[in-house]
Amino acid sequence: MSELDNLNDNFENDMKMQKVKEEVLKKFEEYKTTMAFMAADAPISILCLKEPIEKALIAHGLLRVYDLFDCDFVKVKGLGEARVRELATCLDQFFSML
């Protein structure tokens, strides 16, 4: 009878731990989403862009990271193919740190 009680207790503990694990994973996903939104509100200077790229973005009115999300970089004066590629690399590095 004692072994059956121990088995039942272990099963209940496993179920509780599974529920806690699911709750922690859910909260972690919420945290990651919040952090992504907060990071996107950062000024573009956080991307450590070269000065000509940063000046071109600011002149175009792009002051925050989230401003870059829907931007057509072809329309930004002063950004050529190489600078757009460098900007994309900096954005990738920035979001990989999140």
N, C-alpha and C positions, 0 to 999 in steps of 0.2 A: 504494500500500500504506500509506503514511504517513497519508493522509486516512482510510482505513478504520480504522487504529489509533486515530486521534484521535476518530473518531466512536464507536468502541467504548468508549474511555475516558470520553468525555462521557456516554454512555449509562449506564455503570457508576456514574459520579459522580452522575448524576441519580437513579439507583436508591438509592444510599446516602443522598442528601439526603432523598429521600422517606421512607425508613425512619427517619431521624433526626427528621424533622418529625412523623411519626406517634408516635414515642416521646415527644417533647416535648409534644405535644398530650395524650397519655395522662397524663403526669406532671402537666400543668397541671390537668386535670380532677380528678385525685386531690388535688392541692393545694387546689383550690376547695372540694372536699367537706370536707377537713380543716378549712379555715378556717371554713366554715359551721358545723361542729360546735363549733369552739372559740368562735366568736362567740356561738352559742346558749347557751353556758355562762356568758356574762357576766351580771352583775347587772342588774336592770331599770333601775337608775339611769343606765345607759349610753344609754337611750332618750331622756333629757332630757324626761321627762313632766312635766306640771304636777303640783304637789304633791298636790292632792286625788286625782288618778288614781293616782299612785304609792302614796299611803297606803292607798287602797282595795285595790289589788293586794296590798300587803304584808299587810294585815289578813286577806286571803283566803288567805294562805300562798304567794303567787306571788312568789318572790324572784329567779328567773333568767329570762332570755329564753325558754329552752326550756320553762319552766313555762306560758308563754302559748300554746304551740302547740295543746294539746288542751283549753284552758279554754273553758267556756261562760260568756261574759262577762255573760249575762243573770242568772246566779246570783251575781255579784259585787256585793255591796251598795255603793252609792255610785257605780256606773257607769251612767249613762243613755246614751241613744242618741248624744248629742253627744260624750260622753267616750269611748265605744267607737269612734266614728268618728275622733276625735283619736288614740286609741291605735293604731288601724289605720294611720293616716297615719305615725305615728312608727316603727312596725314596718317599713312599706314603705321609708321613708327609710333606716333602719338596714340593711336587707338589700340595698338598691340600692348601698350603699357597698362591699359585699363583692365 
